[in-house]
Amino acid sequence: PVAGLVTRARTGVFRPSSRYASDDYVHAASTSEPSSLPSSVRAALRDPLWMAAMQEEFDALLRNRTWQLVPRPRHANVITGKWVFKHKLRPDGTLDRYKARWVVRGFRQRAGIDFTDTFAPVVKPGTIRTVLHLAVSRAWPVHQMDVSNAFLHGHLEEQVFCQQPTGFVDPALPDHVCLLSRSLYGLKQAPRAWYQRIAAFLHQLGFRSTRSDASLFVYHQGSDTAYLLLYVDDIILTACTAGLLSQLTARLRAFTIKDLGPLHYFLGVEVVRRPDGFFLHQRKYAHELLERAGMLNCKPAATPVDTKAKLSATDGSPASDAAFYRSIVGALQYLTLTRPEIQYAVQQVCLHMHAPRDVHWAAVKRILRYICGTMDLGITLHASTHTVLTGHTGLGTATIFDELTSVQMGEYFYIETAGRHLKYQVTDIRVVLPNETESLNKVEGKDLATLITCTPYGVNTHRLLVTGERVPMDDEIAQAEAAQVHPRVLQPWMIAVLASVVVILCVAGWIWLRSRKRAQETPEATQTPEALEAAEEPEASIGE
C-alpha cells in the first residue's frame, strides 16, 4: 500500500538543489530569504535548513546522554512531545540562525509521580541595573554568554518516560520509549534541575549566591571580584580584570557555553556602550509589543496617563478578552526595565489583572500610544565614583477612591544633606492643591523635614505634603550608648518602680497600725460580767 512506502524524505535523505554547486549551496541558502516557519514536522523534514536545525538538536540530545531506550512499561505515563521552530534574530532584525527544539508536553505530568518541586531561576530587573551600574562605575569588562541546551544539563530524580522524537525514531527499536536521565524542555522540573546543576558548579568555582536574588552569584577571592547574573540559559559576567574574566569564562565552558563577547543584547534589552556609561533600551521589544497589540500605527500620546481620576475596579463593563489584557500588561511590566517613567501607569493597570474592564483596557491603550511615540527612549547608567546605596521613598499621589497611598504614618524616609544621611519619621500627611504647592518650599531643618511629592509625568493633580520628625540613625544610637557609661539620671521606668514601692509601703503601714489598734480594743470588749464586777468591788469598799 502507498501508506507503507519508505520515501527519501521520511528517512531524512535530501539532495541539494541542482541550481547551485555543492560549495555554493549553503551560501545561497543563507543569503536568500529565510525559510518560513514550517507548518508541520513533515514540512520541516522537507526543508534542508530546518532539517539541519533538527539534526543539530537531536545530536545534542544524544551527546548529553539525555535518555536511554527501554521497552514501554505497562501502565506507565509516557509523555508525548513536539518540535518547536523559531527564527533567532539579531538586534537589527536580521536572521541569525534557525532553531529547532524538541519539547515534551509537561502539562501531562502527574504531581508526586513525574515531578515534585518546580523552580524557575529568573534574575530581578533591579539586580541587572545594579550590577551594570557597578561595572560601568568601576570600568569592568562585561561579557554575555549563552548556554547551549541548558535544560539538558539538569539531572532528574524522578522516573520520566517520553516518546522518541518525531522523525528520529530508532528503526531497530521503533516501539521503545525514552527513559530520561536528563531534563528536557517542557518538563515542569526542568528549570529547577538546571538551576541546581549550575548553582552547584558555580559554588565549586568559588561563587556564592546572594540572599536578595538567587540568580546573582558573587565571586570574591582576595582582591579578585566578579558578578554573574543567570537568567535561565543567558549569563552576564563581569569581573574586576580582563584576566579574571577570561579565566572564569574558560572554566564555564564545561557547560558548552558560548562567549558572545561584550554585552550588547540581553533578553530583549539592547546595551549601547557610551563614554559616559551604558545606554539601555528596548526598541525592538517595544516594536514587537505594539505589533502584537495591533497598535503599531496608532496615534502617539504625549503622556502615558491622562488627568482624570484614578482607575476604579467597578467602572465600565468587563473586558472582552481578559487573557489578552493580562498578556499585554505582563509585557509592559518587562518593558519597565528600561522605561522607569511608565512604572506608575503600568502599576495602575496591573491592579486589575484579575478582573479587567473596558476602562482598564483604555488605560493600557493610552500607555501603548505613549510607547509608540517614544520608542527610542531608554535609561542611561552613568559612571560614578559614589557607589553608596541611596534609597528613596515611594511617595504616592493622594486619592479618595478605592486605593491607598504608599505613605503611612510612622514610616521612615531619608534625606541626604552635605554627604550625610538624615532619618525622619512621618508625623503628618495632608493633601495640598497644585496652586498651594507653589508657595510651599522643601524645608530641611535640624528636627523637621517637609516633602512635597511630585506627581508623575507633570500631571496637574493633587499632591501630598509629608512632614517628618528627625530620629537618630542606628550609628548615632550606638555612639550615644557608648558615650553613656553609667547614666545617673532616673529613667521613667525607675520612677514608676519607686512610686510602686512607696505605695506598697504606705498601704502596709496603714494595715499594721489598724491591726494594732484593734488588738488594744479587743480585751475590754471580750471580758465577762463577773470580771467586771470583781474589778468594781475595790472601788465600792474604798467609798465605804
C-alpha positions in Angstrom: 0.0 0.0 0.0 1.0 3.6 -0.5 0.9 4.4 3.2 3.7 1.9 3.8 6.1 3.3 1.3 9.5 4.4 2.7 10.5 7.6 0.9 13.8 9.5 1.0 12.1 12.4 2.9 10.9 10.1 5.6 14.3 8.6 6.1 15.9 12.0 6.2 17.8 11.8 2.8 17.8 15.1 0.8 19.6 16.2 -2.3 20.8 19.7 -2.7 19.2 21.9 -5.4 20.8 21.3 -8.9 20.8 25.1 -9.5 23.7 25.6 -7.2 27.1 23.9 -7.0 27.8 21.9 -3.9 30.1 24.5 -2.4 27.7 27.4 -3.1 24.5 25.8 -1.9 24.9 26.7 1.8 25.9 30.2 0.9 23.0 30.7 -1.4 20.6 29.3 1.2 21.9 31.6 3.9 21.9 34.8 1.8 18.4 34.2 0.3 15.1 34.9 2.0 14.8 32.9 5.3 12.6 29.9 5.2 9.2 30.4 6.8 8.3 28.6 9.9 7.1 25.1 8.9 3.5 24.3 9.5 4.2 20.7 10.4 7.1 18.3 11.1 6.7 16.8 7.6 7.2 20.3 6.1 10.3 20.8 8.3 11.8 17.5 7.2 11.5 18.5 3.6 13.3 21.8 4.2 17.2 21.3 4.3 17.6 24.3 6.6 15.1 23.2 9.2 16.2 19.6 8.8 19.8 20.7 9.7 18.5 22.5 12.8 16.5 19.5 13.9 19.6 17.3 13.4 21.7 19.6 15.5 19.2 19.4 18.3 19.0 15.6 18.1 22.7 15.3 18.1 22.9 17.5 21.2 20.4 15.2 23.0 22.4 12.1 22.1 25.7 13.8 23.1 24.4 14.7 26.5 23.0 11.2 27.0 19.6 12.6 27.7 17.8 9.2 27.7 18.2 5.5 27.1 15.7 3.5 25.1 13.8 0.9 27.1 10.7 -1.3 26.4 7.5 0.6 27.1 6.4 -0.3 30.7 2.9 -1.3 31.4 0.7 1.4 32.9 3.5 3.9 32.5 2.7 7.6 31.8 4.6 8.2 28.6 4.8 11.9 27.8 4.5 13.0 24.2 6.4 15.8 22.6 6.6 18.1 19.6 9.1 20.1 17.6 9.1 23.8 18.1 10.7 26.0 15.4 11.9 29.6 15.7 13.9 32.2 13.9 16.8 33.5 16.1 17.2 37.2 15.1 19.9 39.7 15.7 19.2 43.1 17.4 18.8 44.7 14.0 16.1 42.2 13.0 18.2 40.1 10.5 18.3 36.3 10.7 20.9 34.8 12.9 20.1 31.1 12.7 17.4 28.5 12.5 16.4 27.0 15.9 14.6 23.7 16.3 13.9 22.3 19.8 12.3 19.0 21.0 9.8 20.0 23.7 7.8 17.5 25.7 4.2 18.1 26.9 4.9 18.7 30.6 1.2 19.5 31.3 0.6 15.8 31.1 2.9 15.1 34.1 1.3 13.9 37.3 2.3 15.7 40.5 4.1 13.5 43.0 4.8 10.9 40.4 6.5 12.6 37.4 7.6 15.7 39.3 7.6 17.2 42.8 9.1 20.7 43.2 9.5 23.3 40.5 11.6 26.5 40.4 12.5 28.9 37.6 15.7 31.0 38.1 14.9 34.5 36.9 17.1 37.4 37.8 15.4 40.6 39.0 15.5 43.7 36.8 16.7 45.8 39.7 19.7 43.4 40.1 20.6 43.8 36.4 20.7 47.6 36.6 22.6 47.5 39.9 25.3 45.1 38.6 25.7 47.0 35.3 26.0 50.3 37.2 28.8 48.9 39.4 30.5 47.6 36.3 30.4 50.9 34.4 31.4 52.8 37.6 34.5 50.6 38.1 35.3 50.3 34.4 35.0 46.5 34.5 34.6 44.4 31.3 31.2 42.9 30.8 30.5 39.9 28.6 27.4 38.0 27.8 27.2 34.2 27.3 24.7 31.7 26.2 24.4 28.1 27.4 23.6 25.7 24.6 20.7 23.3 25.5 20.8 24.5 29.1 18.0 22.3 30.4 19.7 19.2 29.1 22.4 19.5 31.7 20.0 19.0 34.6 19.7 15.6 36.3 16.3 14.1 37.0 15.5 12.4 40.3 12.1 11.1 39.2 11.4 8.4 36.6 10.0 10.0 33.5 9.2 8.4 30.1 8.7 10.2 26.8 8.3 9.2 23.2 11.1 9.2 20.7 11.5 12.5 18.8 9.3 12.6 15.6 11.4 12.0 12.5 14.3 10.4 14.5 12.8 7.1 15.7 15.3 4.4 16.0 14.5 1.9 13.2 15.8 -1.0 15.2 13.7 -0.2 18.3 10.6 1.7 17.0 8.4 0.6 19.9 10.8 1.6 22.7 10.4 4.7 24.7 12.9 7.1 26.2 13.7 6.8 29.9 15.0 10.3 30.7 18.2 10.7 32.8 18.5 14.5 32.0 15.8 17.1 31.9 14.1 18.2 28.7 12.4 21.5 27.7 8.8 21.3 28.7 9.2 19.3 31.9 7.9 21.0 35.0 11.1 20.2 37.0 13.5 21.2 34.2 14.2 24.7 35.3 14.8 23.6 38.9 17.1 20.7 37.8 19.2 23.1 35.6 19.5 25.6 38.4 20.6 23.0 40.9 23.3 21.8 38.5 24.7 25.2 37.5 24.5 26.6 41.1 26.5 23.6 42.4 29.1 24.1 39.7 29.4 27.8 40.4 29.9 27.1 44.1 32.8 24.8 43.2 34.3 27.7 41.3 34.1 29.9 44.3 30.9 31.8 43.6 28.2 32.3 46.3 24.6 33.1 45.6 23.0 36.1 47.3 20.0 36.1 49.6 18.4 39.1 47.8 18.5 37.4 44.4 19.0 33.6 43.9 20.2 34.3 40.3 23.1 36.6 41.4 26.4 34.9 42.1 29.3 36.8 43.7 32.9 35.7 43.3 35.3 37.2 45.9 38.8 35.8 46.4 41.3 38.2 47.9 41.4 41.2 45.6 39.5 39.5 42.8 35.8 40.1 42.5 33.3 39.0 39.8 29.5 39.1 39.5 27.4 36.6 37.5 23.8 37.1 36.5 21.8 34.0 35.5 18.6 34.2 33.5 17.7 30.5 32.6 20.3 29.9 29.9 21.6 33.5 29.4 24.5 34.8 31.5 26.1 38.2 32.2 29.6 38.0 33.6 31.7 40.9 34.8 35.0 40.9 36.6 37.4 43.4 38.1 40.1 42.5 35.4 40.1 41.1 31.9 42.3 38.2 33.0 39.9 37.1 35.7 37.1 37.3 33.2 38.9 35.1 30.7 39.8 32.6 33.5 36.2 32.3 34.7 34.9 32.0 31.1 37.3 29.2 30.3 36.1 27.3 33.4 32.5 27.8 32.5 33.0 26.1 29.1 32.2 22.7 30.8 28.5 23.5 30.0 29.1 24.2 26.3 28.9 28.0 26.9 29.3 30.3 24.0 31.0 33.6 24.8 29.1 36.2 22.8 31.7 39.0 23.5 31.0 42.3 25.2 27.5 42.9 26.4 25.3 44.2 23.6 21.9 42.4 23.6 20.5 40.6 26.5 16.9 39.3 26.9 15.4 41.9 24.5 17.5 44.7 26.1 20.0 46.4 23.7 23.1 47.8 25.5 25.0 50.6 23.9 28.4 51.4 25.3 29.0 55.2 25.6 31.8 57.2 27.0 29.7 58.2 30.0 28.3 54.8 30.7 25.7 52.2 29.4 22.6 53.2 27.5 19.8 50.5 27.8 16.8 50.5 25.5 14.2 48.0 24.3 13.2 49.4 20.9 12.9 46.0 19.3 10.9 44.6 22.1 8.5 47.7 22.1 8.0 47.3 18.4 7.0 43.6 18.8 4.7 44.6 21.7 2.9 47.2 19.6 2.6 44.8 16.7 1.1 42.1 18.9 -1.4 44.6 20.3 -2.3 45.8 16.9 -1.3 49.4 17.6 1.9 49.8 15.5 0.3 52.6 13.5 -1.6 54.2 16.4 -1.6 57.9 17.2 1.1 58.7 19.7 0.3 60.2 23.1 2.4 62.7 25.0 1.9 61.1 28.4 1.1 57.5 29.5 -1.8 58.6 31.7 -4.4 61.3 31.5 -5.6 63.9 34.0 -8.7 62.0 35.1 -9.2 60.3 38.4 -7.5 57.0 39.1 -9.0 53.8 37.8 -11.8 52.1 39.8 -12.5 48.4 40.0 -16.2 48.8 39.3 -16.4 51.4 36.4 -17.3 50.2 32.9 -18.1 46.7 31.7 -15.9 43.6 31.8 -13.2 43.3 29.2 -14.0 41.1 26.2 -10.6 39.3 26.4 -9.2 39.1 29.9 -6.3 36.7 28.8 -5.1 39.2 26.1 -5.3 42.0 28.7 -3.1 40.1 31.1 -0.7 39.2 28.3 -0.2 42.8 27.2 0.1 44.1 30.8 2.7 41.4 31.6 4.7 42.5 28.6 4.5 46.1 29.8 5.9 45.1 33.1 9.0 43.8 31.4 9.3 47.0 29.4 9.7 49.0 32.7 13.2 47.5 33.0 14.5 50.4 30.8 11.4 52.7 31.0 11.0 53.7 34.6 8.7 56.6 33.6 5.9 54.2 32.8 6.1 52.2 36.1 3.3 54.1 37.8 1.0 53.8 34.8 1.8 50.1 34.5 1.3 49.6 38.2 -2.2 51.0 38.0 -3.3 48.7 35.2 -1.7 45.7 37.0 -4.1 46.2 39.9 -7.0 45.0 37.8 -5.4 42.0 36.1 -7.8 39.6 38.0 -10.9 41.3 36.6 -10.1 43.8 33.8 -12.8 46.1 32.5 -13.0 48.2 29.4 -11.8 51.4 31.2 -8.7 49.5 32.2 -8.1 48.4 28.6 -8.4 52.1 27.6 -5.7 52.9 30.1 -3.5 50.2 28.6 -4.0 51.6 25.1 -3.0 55.0 26.4 0.3 53.5 27.6 0.8 51.8 24.2 0.2 55.1 22.4 2.8 56.8 24.6 5.3 54.0 23.8 4.6 54.3 20.1 5.8 57.9 20.2 8.8 57.3 22.5 10.3 54.0 21.3 13.9 55.4 21.3 13.8 56.3 25.0 15.8 54.2 27.5 17.8 54.5 30.6 21.5 55.6 30.9 23.7 54.2 33.6 26.4 56.8 34.3 29.8 56.1 35.7 30.0 57.4 39.2 32.6 57.3 42.0 29.9 57.4 44.6 28.6 53.8 45.0 26.8 54.2 48.3 23.3 52.9 48.0 20.8 55.7 48.4 17.1 54.9 49.0 14.1 57.0 48.1 10.6 56.5 49.5 7.8 55.8 47.1 5.6 58.8 47.9 2.3 58.3 46.1 -0.3 60.8 45.0 -3.4 61.4 47.1 -6.6 59.6 46.2 -10.2 59.4 47.5 -11.0 56.3 45.6 -10.5 52.5 46.2 -6.7 52.7 46.6 -4.5 53.6 49.5 -1.5 55.9 49.2 2.0 54.5 49.6 2.9 56.8 52.5 1.7 55.9 56.0 2.1 57.5 59.4 5.2 56.2 61.2 7.1 55.3 58.1 10.7 56.5 57.7 12.3 58.4 54.8 15.9 59.7 54.4 17.3 63.0 53.1 20.9 63.4 52.0 22.4 66.7 53.1 26.1 67.6 52.5 27.0 64.0 52.1 25.2 63.0 55.3 22.0 60.9 55.5 19.4 62.1 57.9 16.5 59.9 59.1 12.9 61.2 59.5 9.7 59.6 60.7 6.4 60.7 59.1 4.3 62.6 61.6 1.8 64.4 59.3 0.3 63.9 55.9 -2.1 66.3 54.2 -3.4 66.9 50.7 -2.5 70.1 49.0 -3.8 71.6 45.8 -1.4 72.4 42.8 -1.7 76.1 43.4 -0.7 75.7 47.0 2.5 73.8 46.2 3.9 76.9 44.6 4.0 78.7 48.0 5.5 75.7 49.8 9.1 75.0 49.7 11.1 72.0 50.7 12.3 72.6 54.3 15.2 70.7 55.8 15.8 71.6 59.4 17.5 70.1 62.3 14.4 68.4 63.7 11.8 68.6 61.0 11.6 68.0 57.2 8.8 68.7 54.8 8.5 67.0 51.4 6.0 67.7 48.6 5.5 64.6 46.5 6.0 65.0 42.8 3.1 63.9 40.6 4.1 61.5 37.8 4.8 63.0 34.4 3.8 66.5 35.4 0.1 65.7 35.6 -1.7 68.6 37.4 -3.4 66.6 40.2 -3.4 66.8 44.0 -0.2 66.2 45.9 0.8 65.1 49.4 2.6 67.3 51.9 4.5 64.9 54.2 6.1 66.2 57.4 8.6 64.2 59.2 10.4 64.4 62.6 14.1 63.6 62.7 15.0 60.4 64.5 18.6 59.2 65.3 20.3 56.8 62.9 21.5 53.4 64.1 25.1 54.6 64.3 24.1 57.7 66.2 22.3 55.5 68.7 25.3 53.3 69.1 27.6 56.3 69.7 25.2 57.7 72.3 25.1 54.4 74.1 28.9 54.2 74.1 29.2 57.7 75.5 26.8 57.0 78.4 28.8 54.6 80.5 26.7 54.8 83.7 23.8 57.1 83.4 22.8 58.6 86.7 19.6 60.3 85.6 16.5 58.5 86.7 14.7 56.9 83.8 10.8 56.8 83.6 10.7 53.1 84.4 12.8 53.7 87.6 10.4 56.4 88.8 7.5 54.1 88.2 9.1 51.3 90.3 10.0 53.7 93.1 6.4 55.0 93.2 5.0 51.5 93.3 7.3 50.6 96.3 6.3 53.7 98.2 2.6 53.0 97.7 3.1 49.4 98.8 4.9 50.5 102.0 2.2 53.1 102.8 -0.6 50.5 102.4 1.4 48.0 104.6 1.9 50.6 107.3 -1.7 51.6 107.4 -2.8 48.0 107.7 -0.3 47.4 110.6 -1.5 50.4 112.5 -5.1 49.5 112.2 -4.5 45.9 113.3 -2.6 47.1 116.4 -5.4 49.4 117.4 -7.9 46.6 117.1 -5.7 44.4 119.3 -5.8 47.1 122.0 -9.6 47.4 121.9 -10.3 43.7 121.9 -9.6 42.7 125.7 -12.2 45.2 127.0 -14.8 44.0 124.7 -14.3 40.4 125.5 -14.3 40.5 129.4 -17.1 38.6 131.3 -19.6 40.3 133.6 -18.1 38.6 136.7 -14.7 40.0 135.9 -16.2 43.5 135.5 -17.9 43.2 139.0 -14.7 42.0 140.6 -13.0 45.0 139.2 -15.6 47.4 140.6 -15.6 45.9 144.2 -12.4 47.6 145.4 -13.8 51.0 144.4 -17.0 50.4 146.4 -15.1 49.3 149.6 -13.0 52.4 149.4 -16.1 54.5 149.3 -17.5 52.9 152.4 
